[in-house]
Amino acid sequence: MGDVAMSSTTHNLWLTANILGLVVVVAVAALLSLLIYFVKVIDRRVVQVRDTLKAASATTADTVLIPQVADGVDAVLAEGLQHHLFLGRVLGKVKS
């Protein structure tokens, strides 16, 4: 069998096409590796968000007590204001 001759222009075009093909394959492999890495990061963070939401629901389970505590704080503040006014009148600093 005889050798098939190829001109230098055709040889250079084939060589360029092969090099560009190799570059494209390497770039696609790198991008797919990045995609896999980012998907793993997202999966880890989804688990963290889920755990945080579970903790938040556990924390807010006792929100029924908030109005009762607020009423108690208001009562203490009102009593403190009465003592302040009384002491102010006794000492002559507050006028009615």
C-alpha positions in Angstrom: 0.0 0.0 0.0 1.2 3.5 -0.8 1.5 6.4 1.6 -1.1 9.1 1.3 0.5 12.4 0.8 -0.9 15.4 2.7 0.0 19.0 1.9 1.5 21.1 4.7 -1.6 23.3 4.8 -3.9 20.3 5.3 -1.6 18.9 7.9 -1.6 22.2 9.8 -5.4 22.4 9.7 -5.7 18.8 11.1 -3.2 19.6 13.8 -5.0 22.8 14.8 -8.4 21.0 14.8 -7.0 18.2 17.0 -5.4 20.7 19.5 -8.6 22.7 19.6 -10.6 19.5 20.2 -8.3 18.6 23.1 -8.6 22.1 24.6 -12.4 21.8 24.4 -12.4 18.4 26.0 -10.2 19.6 28.9 -12.4 22.7 29.4 -15.6 20.6 29.5 -14.0 18.2 32.0 -12.9 21.2 34.2 -16.4 22.7 34.0 -18.1 19.4 34.9 -15.7 19.0 37.8 -16.6 22.5 39.1 -20.3 21.7 38.7 -19.9 18.5 40.7 -18.0 20.5 43.4 -20.7 23.2 43.6 -23.5 20.6 43.8 -21.7 19.0 46.8 -21.4 22.4 48.5 -25.0 23.2 47.9 -26.0 19.8 49.3 -24.0 20.5 52.5 -25.5 23.9 52.9 -29.0 22.6 52.3 -28.5 20.3 55.2 -27.3 23.2 57.4 -30.3 25.3 56.4 -32.6 22.4 57.2 -31.0 22.0 60.6 -31.3 25.7 61.3 -34.9 25.7 60.4 -35.6 22.8 62.7 -33.8 24.6 65.5 -35.8 27.7 64.8 -39.1 25.8 65.0 -37.9 24.3 68.3 -37.0 27.7 69.6 -40.3 29.3 68.7 -42.4 26.4 70.2 -42.8 28.5 73.4 -44.0 31.7 71.8 -47.3 31.2 73.7 -45.5 32.5 76.8 -44.5 35.8 75.2 -47.8 37.7 75.9 -47.8 36.4 79.5 -44.2 37.6 80.1 -45.1 41.0 78.4 -48.0 41.5 80.8 -45.7 40.7 83.8 -43.1 43.2 82.5 -45.8 45.8 82.1 -47.0 45.2 85.6 -43.5 45.5 87.0 -42.9 48.8 85.1 -46.2 50.2 86.3 -45.3 49.4 89.9 -41.8 50.9 89.4 -43.4 54.1 88.1 -45.7 54.3 91.1 -42.7 54.0 93.4 -40.8 56.6 91.5 -43.7 59.0 91.7 -44.3 58.3 95.4 -40.6 58.8 96.3 -40.5 61.9 94.1 -43.4 63.5 95.9 -42.0 62.5 99.3 -38.7 64.1 98.5 -40.5 67.1 96.8 -39.0 66.5 93.3 -42.3 65.6 91.5 -45.3 67.9 91.5 -48.8 66.5 91.0 
